[in-house]
Structure formats: structure tokens, C-alpha cells
Amino acid sequence: MSVISVGQAVVLGAVEGVTEFLPVSSTGHLKITEGLMNIPVDDDAVVGFSAVIQVGAIAAVLVYFRKDIVRIVSAWFRGLRDKEERYHHDYKFAWWVIYATIPIVAVGLAAKPLIEGPLASLWVVAGSLLVGSGVMWAADQMGRHKRGEDDTTLKDAMLVGSSQILALLFPGFSRSGATMSTALMLDLDRVAATRLSFFLGIPALTGAGIYELKDALGTGAGAAPLAVGTAVSFVVAYASIAWLLKFVAKHSFNAFVIYRIVVGVLLFGLLATGVLDS
């Protein structure tokens, strides 16, 4: 008997798809939604389910950016064979994505008991939503938005990639929010910051989903809910990606900052009044 029903999987898949790449914290929204549906947020099967349905969202990135990914991966393989190709930005960028993924993998494995235990609390989510909002607002105001995607360096990739650790340890901070904010502080423009966040999320999110798949199936998540949640996540995430790239080309991140503050304050209220269990 699955701890999550197919109907609940549809809702959670939609929430994951909408929030995974928006800087509002998909983990935080999933935990809030699970709490409202009386799903135990710290159950191993639920934790695994949340990680697996992220694969649907990351698949949407792979499809949406397939031409860019093919170009970058092709450049990487060419560079492995031909020294002359190693001067191309795409070849270097492929390595930077690999290097930038190492910190979050190391911390994820080392801190897994904390991440799935005390740090999974909705109190942490509420606090992280508010703190992350302040960081995002400051980054958007301070950043000069003068550097494009072709101007990115290894330093940029490492700093932005390492910032994913904040979201890993403090659900509610938002992986997208952390990476975009860091990129903005490095003076990348909003579109470049958003695209870099997408590319750096591919290996981290895919790895997390694959790593959790066995545990999710073995602890009661259920194959049908997993499949449905992942499929819904893919469809909704694809639409969210297309919308976000158009939005950031013409707008600041202030709308997301305000939304996060509202959700964070509301969550504190629901926890304080006992409507939600932390």
C-alpha cells in the first residue's frame, strides 16, 4: 500500500513542476503541500518520492535545452580527442558543470541524516524562505547585470554550483534562488543567471533522483504514484521553464521575493497555530 496515492502524486507533481526552477523553493512547497494533505514529510518513502519526481522536472530541462546540451556535450567529446577544441567555451563549460557538481554531492552524502532529519522541519522551511528572500532582493539590487552567458568563468560556475548547498541544507532557501542570487552577485544578467542555474541543476537533480529511486520504491512510495508524479512534473516544468525565461528577460526578481515573504510568514502562522505539524 503506497504512502502516497495517485491523486496526491498528481498534486505533488504539479507543485514540483511549477516550483523546481522558479526561485521559490520546490522542496519547501512540496513539504507544505504534503503537510496540508497529512502526508508525513519525514517518512523515507515521501523523501524519496520528492527526489524522484524531480527527474521529471530535470527531463523537461533536457528537452527544452536539448540543442544547447547537444552542442556542449559534443564540444566536450571533441575536446577529449583534439587539443585545439579545448579552447572553445563549450568544452570548458562542460567541465565546469562537472566540477561545480562535486561540492553538493559531497555535502549531500555527508549530511544526509541531517537533511532527512532535523533540517526537514517546516520551521526550517519557513525561516529559509524569509532569509532567502532577503538574499535574492539584495543580489538583484546589487548586481550590475552586465555579463552574459559567454562571459561565465570557472570561478562563476564553482561559486554558483556550490551555492546549491544552501538549498540542500535549508529547504525553503531554494536551489534556483540560491544559484540565481549568486550569479546576480557576480554581475551576470538575469537571463544568463537563470540559464546557468538550469544547466548546473541537471547533474545534481538527476543524481539525487536516481540515488533515491531504489529507496523510494522499497519504502512504500509505490510505482504508480512515482510514475504519475514524475510525468506531471515533466509537463508542468516544461511550461514553467518557457515562462520563466521570458519573464526574467523583462522583469526583476521582486515578484518572487514578495511571494516568498508571504508564503514564509503564512507558514510561520500555520505552524504557530498548530494547523500544520512541523
Rosetta silent file (secondary structure, phi, psi, omega in degrees, C-alpha in Angstrom):
SEQUENCE: MSVISVGQAVVLGAVEGVTEFLPVSSTGHLKITEGLMNIPVDDDAVVGFSAVIQVGAIAAVLVYFRKDIVRIVSAWFRGLRDKEERYHHDYKFAWWVIYATIPIVAVGLAAKPLIEGPLASLWVVAGSLLVGSGVMWAADQMGRHKRGEDDTTLKDAMLVGSSQILALLFPGFSRSGATMSTALMLDLDRVAATRLSFFLGIPALTGAGIYELKDALGTGAGAAPLAVGTAVSFVVAYASIAWLLKFVAKHSFNAFVIYRIVVGVLLFGLLATGVLDS
SCORE:     score description
SCORE:     0.000 S_00000001
   1 L     0.000  121.530 -176.899    0.000    0.000    0.000 S_00000001
   2 L   -73.231  141.005  177.087    1.600    3.262   -1.116 S_00000001
   3 L   -72.250  -17.145  177.966    2.016    6.039    1.442 S_00000001
   4 L  -122.393  128.830  179.694    1.129    8.456   -1.390 S_00000001
   5 L   -81.763  167.111  178.784   -1.967    7.999   -3.552 S_00000001
   6 H   -63.134  -40.476  178.511   -2.098    8.615   -7.303 S_00000001
   7 H   -61.559  -43.673  177.502   -4.275   11.675   -6.730 S_00000001
   8 H   -65.570  -34.293  179.251   -1.790   13.110   -4.262 S_00000001
   9 H   -64.053  -36.800  178.029    1.011   12.302   -6.723 S_00000001
  10 H   -62.606  -46.702 -179.748   -0.703   14.454   -9.370 S_00000001
  11 H   -62.838  -47.908 -178.621   -0.850   17.409   -6.987 S_00000001
  12 H   -66.120  -35.778  176.771    2.736   16.973   -5.814 S_00000001
  13 H   -63.695  -39.924  178.615    3.955   16.521   -9.387 S_00000001
  14 H   -67.044  -42.025  178.683    2.287   19.789  -10.391 S_00000001
  15 H   -62.534  -44.956  178.184    3.771   21.599   -7.393 S_00000001
  16 H   -60.702  -45.973 -177.971    7.225   20.224   -8.216 S_00000001
  17 H   -62.609  -40.682 -179.312    6.915   21.188  -11.873 S_00000001
  18 H   -70.285  -41.385 -168.111    5.839   24.761  -11.119 S_00000001
  19 H   -99.225  -11.421 -174.794    8.360   25.445   -8.355 S_00000001
  20 L   -59.329  -41.402 -175.192   11.508   23.483   -9.255 S_00000001
  21 L  -108.460   -8.078  169.827   13.014   26.191  -11.422 S_00000001
  22 L   -79.678  144.499 -176.752   11.229   29.239  -10.066 S_00000001
  23 L   -78.621   57.309 -176.783   13.251   30.762   -7.202 S_00000001
  24 L  -127.172   -0.338  178.617   10.591   29.955   -4.605 S_00000001
  25 L    80.964   99.088  176.669   11.800   26.564   -3.260 S_00000001
  26 H   -68.596  -40.850  179.952   10.291   23.399   -4.663 S_00000001
  27 H   -60.975  -44.347  178.947   11.300   21.434   -1.553 S_00000001
  28 H   -61.623  -45.334 -179.619    9.593   23.964    0.671 S_00000001
  29 H   -67.421  -36.102  177.166    6.398   23.947   -1.375 S_00000001
  30 H   -64.162  -43.812 -179.483    6.374   20.143   -1.516 S_00000001
  31 H   -65.476  -39.403  177.686    6.741   19.906    2.251 S_00000001
  32 H   -63.589  -45.956 -179.641    3.981   22.466    2.789 S_00000001
  33 H   -63.462  -42.128  177.938    1.686   20.631    0.357 S_00000001
  34 H   -61.655  -41.080  179.301    2.487   17.281    1.952 S_00000001
  35 H   -63.671  -42.041  179.560    1.707   18.753    5.361 S_00000001
  36 H   -66.314  -27.396  178.885   -1.631   20.123    4.190 S_00000001
  37 L   -95.179   10.997  178.577   -2.513   16.674    2.782 S_00000001
  38 L    60.272   32.745  173.917   -1.441   14.994    6.059 S_00000001
  39 L   -93.217  128.219 -178.676    1.440   13.181    4.361 S_00000001
  40 L   -65.236  111.549 -173.124    4.356   12.622    6.810 S_00000001
  41 L   -67.665  -22.814 -177.662    7.120   14.873    5.438 S_00000001
  42 L   -99.131    6.589  176.894    9.921   12.966    7.204 S_00000001
  43 L   -68.287  137.093 -178.007    8.823    9.498    6.014 S_00000001
  44 H   -56.800  -39.617 -179.125   11.598    7.794    3.986 S_00000001
  45 H   -66.449  -37.787 -179.310    9.175    6.986    1.177 S_00000001
  46 H   -70.082  -42.186  176.720    7.966   10.583    0.996 S_00000001
  47 H   -60.650  -44.163  178.412   11.520   11.955    0.956 S_00000001
  48 H   -65.185  -41.618  178.552   12.381    9.500   -1.798 S_00000001
  49 H   -58.367  -45.541 -179.208    9.231   10.341   -3.751 S_00000001
  50 H   -60.635  -38.556 -179.977   10.076   14.054   -3.672 S_00000001
  51 H   -71.707  -39.143 -176.713   13.570   13.379   -5.022 S_00000001
  52 H   -68.741  -42.804 -177.430   12.394   11.018   -7.767 S_00000001
  53 H   -68.298  -14.007  173.246    9.703   13.290   -9.223 S_00000001
  54 H   -63.243  -26.066  179.402   12.417   15.926   -9.646 S_00000001
  55 H   -61.758  -33.543  176.735   13.638   13.729  -12.515 S_00000001
  56 H   -63.297  -42.042  178.751   10.505   14.732  -14.414 S_00000001
  57 H   -66.801  -41.208 -179.000   11.415   18.395  -13.990 S_00000001
  58 H   -70.444  -30.404  175.331   15.022   17.831  -14.987 S_00000001
  59 H   -64.092  -33.782  177.213   13.857   15.863  -18.038 S_00000001
  60 H   -63.959  -37.988  176.482   11.944   18.982  -19.035 S_00000001
  61 H   -64.087  -43.775 -179.581   15.218   20.930  -18.898 S_00000001
  62 H   -60.796  -40.323  179.915   16.930   18.307  -21.053 S_00000001
  63 H   -72.889  -45.272 -176.329   14.193   18.543  -23.665 S_00000001
  64 H   -64.070  -40.548 -177.641   13.866   22.319  -23.563 S_00000001
  65 L  -103.972   26.935 -173.401   17.618   22.932  -23.839 S_00000001
  66 H   -57.467  -38.958 -179.346   18.371   19.888  -25.991 S_00000001
  67 H   -66.453  -42.258  177.852   20.147   21.900  -28.705 S_00000001
  68 H   -64.663  -42.780 -177.811   22.398   23.644  -26.181 S_00000001
  69 H   -65.417  -43.374  178.296   23.110   20.384  -24.378 S_00000001
  70 H   -61.058  -41.779 -179.627   23.981   18.545  -27.587 S_00000001
  71 H   -63.611  -44.535 -178.075   26.303   21.408  -28.564 S_00000001
  72 H   -69.082  -45.032 -179.872   28.063   21.449  -25.181 S_00000001
  73 H   -65.498  -39.384  178.183   28.377   17.658  -24.880 S_00000001
  74 H   -62.886  -42.149  179.000   29.624   17.394  -28.464 S_00000001
  75 H   -63.684  -36.670  179.496   32.256   20.055  -27.759 S_00000001
  76 H   -64.907  -45.233  179.242   33.328   18.127  -24.662 S_00000001
  77 H   -66.405  -39.014  177.726   33.822   14.885  -26.596 S_00000001
  78 H   -63.590  -38.953  179.961   35.660   16.707  -29.369 S_00000001
  79 H   -67.058  -30.148  177.347   37.928   18.309  -26.801 S_00000001
  80 H   -65.636  -27.562 -177.741   38.790   14.949  -25.294 S_00000001
  81 H   -97.574  -30.429 -171.743   40.187   13.903  -28.681 S_00000001
  82 L  -127.415  119.011 -178.056   41.542   17.174  -30.048 S_00000001
  83 H   -61.185  -33.059 -178.602   43.619   19.663  -28.040 S_00000001
  84 H   -63.695  -31.192 -178.355   42.630   22.526  -30.322 S_00000001
  85 H   -72.773  -15.818 -174.641   38.981   22.062  -29.365 S_00000001
  86 H   -74.351   -7.849  177.341   39.798   22.591  -25.691 S_00000001
  87 H   -85.884  -12.474 -178.462   39.993   26.344  -26.145 S_00000001
  88 L   -73.076  143.466 -177.725   36.298   26.555  -27.004 S_00000001
  89 H   -61.513  -38.692 -178.294   33.978   27.895  -24.312 S_00000001
  90 H   -62.578  -39.184  178.417   31.526   24.981  -24.637 S_00000001
  91 H   -63.672  -47.229  179.612   34.255   22.441  -23.880 S_00000001
  92 H   -62.692  -41.724 -177.392   35.363   24.376  -20.806 S_00000001
  93 H   -61.892  -38.131  178.527   31.763   24.895  -19.695 S_00000001
  94 H   -59.620  -43.838  177.692   31.096   21.140  -19.760 S_00000001
  95 H   -66.617  -38.132 -178.959   33.983   20.581  -17.347 S_00000001
  96 H   -62.357  -38.622  177.653   32.838   23.478  -15.173 S_00000001
  97 H   -62.708  -40.963  178.838   29.416   21.877  -14.734 S_00000001
  98 H   -64.311  -49.705 -179.713   31.124   18.648  -13.646 S_00000001
  99 H   -60.510  -41.878 -174.861   33.454   20.429  -11.218 S_00000001
 100 H   -70.579  -14.458  179.760   30.638   22.584   -9.821 S_00000001
 101 H   -85.547  -23.200 -175.378   28.562   19.492   -9.005 S_00000001
 102 H   -58.788  -45.765 -178.724   31.208   17.910   -6.757 S_00000001
 103 H   -58.673  -45.002 -177.194   30.596   20.145   -3.681 S_00000001
 104 H   -70.161  -32.360  176.610   26.859   19.480   -3.486 S_00000001
 105 H   -65.506  -45.530 -178.891   27.346   15.738   -3.992 S_00000001
 106 H   -62.007  -46.785 -179.506   29.931   15.597   -1.202 S_00000001
 107 H   -68.639  -38.884  179.924   27.774   17.571    1.234 S_00000001
 108 H   -59.967  -42.396  179.422   24.628   15.676    0.235 S_00000001
 109 H   -72.185  -40.792 -176.820   26.195   12.321    1.058 S_00000001
 110 H   -71.606  -36.329 -174.264   27.889   13.518    4.240 S_00000001
 111 L  -103.559   16.132 -176.225   24.909   15.380    5.658 S_00000001
 112 H   -54.058  -43.297  178.908   22.123   13.000    4.539 S_00000001
 113 H   -60.487  -37.897  178.995   20.986   12.176    8.123 S_00000001
 114 H   -71.521  -41.680 -177.757   20.629   15.882    8.925 S_00000001
 115 H   -63.142  -39.412 -178.144   18.954   16.710    5.606 S_00000001
 116 L   -91.690   -2.415 -178.859   16.366   13.975    6.042 S_00000001
 117 L  -113.140 -109.589 -175.166   16.049   14.560    9.790 S_00000001
 118 H   -57.557  -36.734 -176.808   16.141   17.845   11.754 S_00000001
 119 H   -75.769   -5.945  179.004   16.616   20.050    8.679 S_00000001
 120 H   -84.086   -0.509 -177.567   13.438   18.663    7.095 S_00000001
 121 L   -64.393  143.906  177.017   11.336   20.633    9.603 S_00000001
 122 H   -68.585  -21.522  173.421    8.773   23.089    8.262 S_00000001
 123 H   -63.894  -40.577  177.734   10.155   25.636   10.736 S_00000001
 124 H   -65.139  -41.066  178.756   13.417   25.484    8.800 S_00000001
 125 H   -60.087  -47.263 -178.371   11.491   25.872    5.552 S_00000001
 126 H   -61.747  -46.599  179.773    9.683   28.979    6.820 S_00000001
 127 H   -64.378  -40.180 -178.853   12.867   30.619    8.081 S_00000001
 128 H   -67.580  -35.232  176.650   14.774   29.752    4.905 S_00000001
 129 H   -59.576  -44.319 -177.722   12.041   31.235    2.719 S_00000001
 130 H   -71.765  -45.930  179.605   12.385   34.572    4.503 S_00000001
 131 H   -63.350  -43.453  178.940   16.186   34.624    4.678 S_00000001
 132 H   -62.635  -32.049  177.497   16.447   33.553    1.049 S_00000001
 133 H   -63.222  -43.390  178.762   14.094   36.364    0.078 S_00000001
 134 H   -63.199  -41.474  179.131   16.440   38.922    1.608 S_00000001
 135 H   -63.950  -43.927 -178.598   19.433   37.425   -0.176 S_00000001
 136 H   -64.857  -42.679  179.840   17.613   37.407   -3.526 S_00000001
 137 H   -62.535  -45.648 -179.505   16.446   41.004   -3.175 S_00000001
 138 H   -62.390  -42.297 -178.947   19.946   42.187   -2.249 S_00000001
 139 H   -63.921  -41.324 -178.992   21.525   40.250   -5.122 S_00000001
 140 H   -69.008  -32.929  179.301   19.105   41.658   -7.679 S_00000001
 141 H   -77.479  -38.168 -175.165   19.674   45.198   -6.403 S_00000001
 142 H   -81.464  -32.790 -177.009   23.455   44.939   -6.099 S_00000001
 143 L   -63.198  142.635 -178.767   24.148   43.027   -9.304 S_00000001
 144 L   -91.464   -8.040  173.736   25.159   45.121  -12.299 S_00000001
 145 L    52.999   38.476 -173.952   23.619   42.681  -14.812 S_00000001
 146 L  -107.807   -6.520 -176.776   26.388   43.415  -17.324 S_00000001
 147 E  -109.812  136.688  179.737   27.766   39.938  -18.088 S_00000001
 148 L   -96.764 -177.023 -177.315   26.195   37.453  -20.482 S_00000001
 149 H   -61.005  -37.278 -178.961   26.324   33.673  -20.699 S_00000001
 150 H   -71.481  -10.614 -179.610   29.506   33.683  -22.823 S_00000001
 151 H   -92.016   -1.872 -177.555   31.270   35.669  -20.098 S_00000001
 152 L   -66.829  150.035 -178.618   30.950   32.953  -17.459 S_00000001
 153 L  -126.999  175.558  176.064   34.131   31.508  -15.959 S_00000001
 154 H   -60.656  -40.737  178.879   35.181   28.522  -13.859 S_00000001
 155 H   -59.011  -44.567  177.970   35.003   30.752  -10.780 S_00000001
 156 H   -57.956  -49.518 -177.207   31.398   31.657  -11.621 S_00000001
 157 H   -61.887  -42.437 -178.548   30.425   28.021  -12.092 S_00000001
 158 H   -66.720  -43.175 -179.768   32.084   26.886   -8.855 S_00000001
 159 H   -67.856  -44.052  179.823   30.539   29.651   -6.755 S_00000001
 160 H   -67.788  -43.488  179.031   27.086   29.248   -8.280 S_00000001
 161 H   -62.786  -41.793 -179.662   27.274   25.438   -8.138 S_00000001
 162 H   -67.416  -26.676 -179.529   28.424   25.464   -4.510 S_00000001
 163 L   -66.566  -15.525  176.629   25.541   27.763   -3.555 S_00000001
 164 H   -62.619  -22.314  179.492   23.198   24.827   -4.184 S_00000001
 165 H   -61.094  -33.931  179.168   24.383   23.529   -0.817 S_00000001
 166 H   -58.022  -44.578 -179.848   22.327   26.250    0.881 S_00000001
 167 H   -71.211  -31.353  179.583   19.118   24.812   -0.545 S_00000001
 168 H   -66.547  -43.669 -177.313   20.232   21.275    0.265 S_00000001
 169 H   -82.855  -30.374 -176.031   20.795   22.067    3.937 S_00000001
 170 L  -125.848   80.837  179.919   17.994   24.601    4.338 S_00000001
 171 L   -57.251  129.404 -172.795   14.884   23.544    2.384 S_00000001
 172 L   118.846  -28.008  177.807   12.991   26.689    1.644 S_00000001
 173 L   -67.023  -37.043  177.878   16.071   28.636    0.596 S_00000001
 174 L    88.275  120.886  176.919   15.544   27.352   -2.982 S_00000001
 175 H   -62.899  -46.137  178.793   18.194   25.835   -5.230 S_00000001
 176 H   -63.631  -41.646  179.842   17.156   28.128   -8.059 S_00000001
 177 H   -62.748  -43.259 -179.603   17.030   31.094   -5.710 S_00000001
 178 H   -65.475  -46.193 -177.572   20.495   30.394   -4.319 S_00000001
 179 H   -69.272  -42.433  179.157   22.111   29.843   -7.717 S_00000001
 180 H   -65.376  -41.483 -179.818   20.408   32.802   -9.404 S_00000001
 181 H   -62.805  -44.069  179.314   21.222   35.108   -6.488 S_00000001
 182 H   -62.716  -43.108  178.790   24.872   34.081   -6.542 S_00000001
 183 H   -62.887  -38.768  178.206   25.059   34.576  -10.301 S_00000001
 184 H   -65.589  -38.327  177.427   23.496   38.039   -9.969 S_00000001
 185 H   -63.864  -25.448  178.144   26.085   38.952   -7.314 S_00000001
 186 L   -88.620   10.702  174.839   28.725   38.007   -9.869 S_00000001
 187 L    74.171   17.174  172.402   27.168   40.590  -12.214 S_00000001
 188 E   -72.567  150.017  176.348   25.601   38.143  -14.670 S_00000001
 189 L   -74.587  169.121 -171.433   22.419   39.418  -16.264 S_00000001
 190 H   -63.954  -38.975  179.711   19.134   37.823  -15.236 S_00000001
 191 H   -67.465  -44.358  178.901   18.776   35.570  -18.304 S_00000001
 192 H   -62.573  -40.474  178.978   22.387   34.328  -18.028 S_00000001
 193 H   -63.651  -40.437 -179.177   21.906   33.715  -14.295 S_00000001
 194 H   -68.365  -45.028  179.892   18.722   31.749  -14.945 S_00000001
 195 H   -65.579  -39.606  177.899   20.222   29.618  -17.711 S_00000001
 196 H   -62.785  -39.517  177.129   23.322   28.885  -15.631 S_00000001
 197 H   -60.155  -41.761  178.324   21.060   27.772  -12.797 S_00000001
 198 H   -61.099  -51.501 -175.123   19.299   25.378  -15.173 S_00000001
 199 H   -64.080  -39.620 -179.772   22.494   23.809  -16.511 S_00000001
 200 H   -72.252  -19.927  178.875   24.081   23.380  -13.079 S_00000001
 201 H   -80.481  -18.950 -175.640   20.913   21.735  -11.806 S_00000001
 202 H   -58.299  -57.867 -178.183   20.960   18.950  -14.393 S_00000001
 203 H   -68.168  -37.622 -177.209   23.582   16.619  -12.830 S_00000001
 204 H   -65.117  -47.943 -177.872   22.659   17.423   -9.213 S_00000001
 205 H   -71.940  -38.652  178.024   18.930   16.807   -9.577 S_00000001
 206 H   -63.355  -45.539  179.642   19.339   13.790  -11.865 S_00000001
 207 H   -61.322  -41.479 -179.930   21.810   12.199   -9.470 S_00000001
 208 H   -64.075  -41.117  179.973   19.528   12.802   -6.478 S_00000001
 209 H   -64.356  -45.556  179.891   16.565   11.223   -8.268 S_00000001
 210 H   -65.250  -40.995 -178.739   18.489    8.128   -9.329 S_00000001
 211 H   -62.537  -37.615 -176.266   20.053    7.778   -5.870 S_00000001
 212 H   -87.249  -12.305 -172.732   16.661    7.890   -4.142 S_00000001
 213 H   -57.815  -48.868 -178.577   14.785    5.687   -6.645 S_00000001
 214 H   -60.829  -45.842 -179.541   15.606    2.352   -5.027 S_00000001
 215 H   -66.283  -37.250 -179.541   14.772    3.598   -1.530 S_00000001
 216 H   -64.185  -42.822  179.258   11.567    5.249   -2.716 S_00000001
 217 H   -70.711  -31.995 -175.346   10.306    2.036   -4.293 S_00000001
 218 H   -85.899   -8.737 -176.195   11.438   -0.056   -1.351 S_00000001
 219 L  -114.521    8.205  173.464    9.863    2.033    1.391 S_00000001
 220 L   109.715   13.801  178.676    6.280    2.376    0.185 S_00000001
 221 L   -72.315  -35.364  178.418    6.140    5.197   -2.343 S_00000001
 222 L    89.441  133.576 -177.001    4.578    2.922   -4.973 S_00000001
 223 H   -66.647  -41.080 -177.900    5.484    2.601   -8.638 S_00000001
 224 H   -64.463  -49.867  176.845    2.211    4.108   -9.949 S_00000001
 225 H   -59.916  -38.500  178.580    2.360    7.321   -7.862 S_00000001
 226 H   -61.689  -45.853 -178.488    6.044    7.724   -8.752 S_00000001
 227 H   -65.249  -44.594 -179.045    5.329    7.381  -12.471 S_00000001
 228 H   -66.271  -46.394 -179.556    2.338    9.736  -12.387 S_00000001
 229 H   -61.010  -39.870  179.740    4.089   12.345  -10.245 S_00000001
 230 H   -67.721  -41.618 -179.840    7.152   12.307  -12.493 S_00000001
 231 H   -65.158  -44.641  178.762    5.088   12.641  -15.681 S_00000001
 232 H   -63.710  -41.323  178.737    3.048   15.553  -14.318 S_00000001
 233 H   -58.533  -41.607 -179.768    6.230   17.193  -13.090 S_00000001
 234 H   -61.099  -50.404 -175.864    7.727   16.985  -16.590 S_00000001
 235 H   -63.196  -47.799 -177.144    4.776   18.617  -18.359 S_00000001
 236 H   -68.778  -39.236 -179.604    4.334   21.420  -15.835 S_00000001
 237 H   -64.303  -38.041  179.877    8.081   22.094  -15.524 S_00000001
 238 H   -59.939  -44.569  178.725    8.462   22.464  -19.293 S_00000001
 239 H   -66.380  -37.627 -179.425    5.824   25.200  -19.313 S_00000001
 240 H   -65.639  -39.323  179.387    7.403   26.848  -16.259 S_00000001
 241 H   -62.256  -48.076 -179.246   10.836   26.993  -17.892 S_00000001
 242 H   -60.203  -42.700 -179.885    9.479   28.671  -21.012 S_00000001
 243 H   -66.367  -44.555 -175.079    7.558   31.205  -18.922 S_00000001
 244 H   -62.329  -43.242 -178.839   10.472   31.973  -16.564 S_00000001
 245 H   -63.324  -36.379  176.949   12.976   32.740  -19.332 S_00000001
 246 H   -71.142  -37.718 -177.189   10.538   35.197  -20.904 S_00000001
 247 H   -65.887  -49.875 -174.756    9.741   36.754  -17.532 S_00000001
 248 H   -70.112  -16.934  178.277   13.319   37.406  -16.362 S_00000001
 249 L   -69.410  -21.126 -175.269   14.213   38.988  -19.699 S_00000001
 250 L  -127.622   -7.401 -175.132   11.957   41.939  -18.861 S_00000001
 251 L  -131.048  159.216  173.919   11.363   41.883  -15.097 S_00000001
 252 L   -81.587 -178.236  178.879   13.288   41.899  -11.824 S_00000001
 253 L   -92.152    9.432 -175.245   13.008   39.145   -9.191 S_00000001
 254 H   -59.306  -35.855  179.695   10.931   41.354   -6.870 S_00000001
 255 H   -61.814  -39.483  179.020    7.718   39.423   -7.542 S_00000001
 256 H   -69.672  -38.258  178.736    9.370   36.217   -6.339 S_00000001
 257 H   -60.144  -48.553 -179.895   10.794   37.995   -3.282 S_00000001
 258 H   -61.899  -44.221 -179.373    7.344   39.269   -2.267 S_00000001
 259 H   -61.061  -43.899 -178.807    5.747   35.865   -2.896 S_00000001
 260 H   -62.550  -41.351  179.934    8.380   34.085   -0.769 S_00000001
 261 H   -62.729  -43.996  179.372    7.865   36.521    2.114 S_00000001
 262 H   -61.167  -47.015 -179.556    4.100   35.994    2.023 S_00000001
 263 H   -64.902  -41.902  179.983    4.469   32.196    1.979 S_00000001
 264 H   -62.068  -46.813  178.940    7.104   32.261    4.728 S_00000001
 265 H   -64.628  -42.404  178.144    5.003   34.422    7.049 S_00000001
 266 H   -61.552  -41.079  179.924    1.893   32.337    6.305 S_00000001
 267 H   -65.137  -42.697  175.894    3.798   29.140    7.048 S_00000001
 268 H   -57.448  -41.212  179.793    5.034   30.515   10.374 S_00000001
 269 H   -64.856  -42.875 -179.683    1.417   31.336   11.212 S_00000001
 270 H   -66.050  -36.048  178.319    0.137   27.865   10.293 S_00000001
 271 H   -72.526  -42.623 -178.023    2.858   26.224   12.374 S_00000001
 272 H   -65.730  -32.156 -179.020    2.392   28.523   15.359 S_00000001
 273 L   -90.590   -2.980  177.185   -1.379   27.909   15.436 S_00000001
 274 L    83.320    5.830  177.842   -0.998   24.158   15.057 S_00000001
 275 L   -65.463  -36.815  175.958   -2.741   23.976   11.687 S_00000001
 276 L  -116.971  144.190  176.363    0.401   22.345   10.311 S_00000001
 277 L   -95.635  130.744 -177.055    2.719   19.935   12.144 S_00000001
 278 L   -66.875    0.000    0.000    6.391   20.740   11.714 S_00000001
